[in-house]
Amino acid sequence: MSSASELKPDRVWDVAHMTIKEIREAAGLSQAMLSRRLAIPQSTIRAWEAGEEFPEYVRFMVALLTGVITISS
């Protein structure tokens, strides 16, 4: 049973294999711009891009909030 809103499977698969930096660059954003968009410190973005661990959902949250993946109806 599918919900009314579904993620595009091919893009979700792509995002699952992308780094935060690749997602940010795909969205055309600088670290500062992404920091403002997510309302988190730029140092957090730098740490993620340098390899600091983060919960897996963050990768998808960043992709959704930057428009790299979308929810379609």
C-alpha positions as CSV (number, residue, x, y, z in Angstrom):
1,M,0.0,0.0,0.0
2,S,1.5,3.3,-1.0
3,S,0.9,6.6,0.6
4,A,-0.3,9.7,-1.2
5,S,3.2,11.2,-1.0
6,E,6.1,9.1,-2.2
7,L,9.8,9.8,-2.7
8,K,11.1,9.1,-6.2
9,P,13.0,5.8,-5.7
10,D,15.8,6.4,-8.1
11,R,16.7,9.7,-6.4
12,V,16.3,8.3,-2.9
13,W,18.8,5.5,-3.9
14,D,21.2,8.1,-5.2
15,V,21.0,10.2,-2.0
16,A,21.6,7.1,0.1
17,H,25.0,6.9,-1.6
18,M,25.9,10.6,-1.6
19,T,28.0,12.5,0.9
20,I,26.6,15.7,2.6
21,K,29.1,17.7,0.4
22,E,27.8,16.0,-2.8
23,I,24.2,16.8,-1.7
24,R,25.1,20.4,-0.9
25,E,26.9,20.9,-4.2
26,A,24.0,19.3,-6.1
27,A,21.8,21.9,-4.6
28,G,24.3,24.7,-5.6
29,L,24.8,25.8,-2.0
30,S,27.9,26.9,-0.1
31,Q,28.5,25.6,3.4
32,A,27.3,29.0,4.8
33,M,24.1,28.9,2.7
34,L,23.3,25.3,3.8
35,S,24.0,26.3,7.4
36,R,21.4,29.1,7.1
37,R,18.9,27.0,5.3
38,L,19.1,24.2,8.0
39,A,19.5,26.7,10.9
40,I,22.5,24.9,12.2
41,P,26.1,26.1,12.8
42,Q,28.4,26.1,9.7
43,S,30.9,24.2,11.9
44,T,28.5,21.3,11.9
45,I,28.4,21.2,8.1
46,R,32.2,21.3,8.1
47,A,32.4,18.5,10.5
48,W,29.9,16.3,8.6
49,E,31.9,17.0,5.4
50,A,35.1,16.1,7.1
51,G,33.7,12.7,8.1
52,E,32.1,13.2,11.5
53,E,29.3,10.7,11.9
54,F,25.7,11.7,11.9
55,P,22.4,9.9,12.0
56,E,21.4,8.4,8.6
57,Y,18.2,10.4,8.5
58,V,20.2,13.6,8.3
59,R,21.4,12.8,4.8
60,F,17.7,12.6,3.6
61,M,16.7,15.6,5.6
62,V,19.4,17.7,3.9
63,A,18.4,16.3,0.5
64,L,14.7,17.2,1.1
65,L,15.3,20.6,2.5
66,T,17.6,21.6,-0.4
67,G,15.4,20.2,-3.1
68,V,17.8,17.4,-4.2
69,I,14.9,15.0,-3.7
70,T,11.3,15.9,-3.5
71,I,8.1,14.4,-2.2
72,S,5.6,14.0,-5.0
73,S,1.8,13.6,-4.8
